[in-house]
Amino acid sequence: MVLEQPLRSVFMQLAKNKSLNKAAKKWGLKFGASQVVAGATLEDAIKNVQLLNEKGVACTLDHLGEFVTEREEAIESTEACLSVLRAINETKVDCNLSLKMTQLGLDIDESFCLYNMKRICEVAQAFNIFIRIDMEDYSHCEQTLRILSILRTEHQFDNVGTVIQAYLHRAEHDVKQLKGVPLRLVKGAYKESETIAYQDKGTIDKNYMNLIKTHLDNGSYTAIASHDHNIIANVKTYASENQIHKDQFEFQMLYGFREQLQKELIDEGYKVRSYVPFGTDWFGYFMRRLAERPQNIAFAIRGFFGK
């Protein structure tokens, strides 16, 4: 179930509010955010990754931040990503790195962002760490895919992939074009117009399963990022019926959500990865989580009151 559109729109608008984002950095991880954000510091995040690894859960770390407009901020974010890579390498945790390219200067200058991405990919390649470029709103989709192509073809970084959002009309075409590229497939969390994105949950779910089947049938590694037990059950059935080995895909869930389901999947022999965000720039991420599902609001309230 998706939140009623007016309420969902409110949370999506709050996510983009620069004043609230700035204030949230001073508030700390309040209003239930600590339930879904693994701490303000890299040290906190690594400790939580280690705890998850002990339970058999692989991870991907995301140093929160987006829509950077100053070069200095983008350079700081690049250095933060490099610090994450060094921490993963030093602690030997089972963990990838996820990042947003608007955090690395995509809205400032594409070539500047590409330079920052090359620095990150070079270090990640040396450490044998996979990089996931998160897909942001539709206005950045074409740029994201263009930079991904440059990194993989011109610079030969095979340790980088991206995300495709099932609510976009273009998603099926993109998945077919990205045969062989490790993809995280998601339903989509941004508010987009009906001219470019499906609005109906049933249509989105149907397209989501179509994308999953297409990428699996292509023999490509597929990360299914969903908390939807129906989607997960359908993927398990499809993989079994079509002799798709469990090594070709993994299930991904957000930090703090569906922990019992994660355990059940691990016990069944499936790979599960937790998307683990951390940092002080948490407000936009948290608002989008509240916008996605009504259950998330109750979840946040429980966290706020310490229950």
Salt bridges, closest charged atoms under 4 A:
GLU43 OE2 - LYS47 NZ 3.68
ASP62 OD2 - LYS100 NZ 3.80
GLU66 OE2 - ARG288 NH2 3.02
GLU79 OE2 - ARG119 NH2 2.84
ASP107 OD1 - HIS140 NE2 2.62
GLU110 OE1 - ARG146 NH2 2.82
ASP134 OD2 - LYS100 NZ 3.25
ASP134 OD1 - ARG184 NH1 2.81
ASP137 OD1 - HIS140 ND1 2.47
GLU142 OE1 - ARG170 NH1 2.84
GLU172 OE2 - LYS176 NZ 3.25
ASP174 OD2 - ARG170 NE 2.66
ASP205 OD1 - LYS187 NZ 2.88
ASP205 OD2 - LYS201 NZ 2.63
ASP228 OD2 - LYS187 NZ 3.13
ASP247 OD2 - HIS245 ND1 3.46
GLU250 OE2 - ARG273 NE 2.70
ASP267 OD2 - LYS263 NZ 2.93
GLU268 OE1 - LYS236 NZ 2.76
GLU292 OE2 - ARG289 NH2 2.62
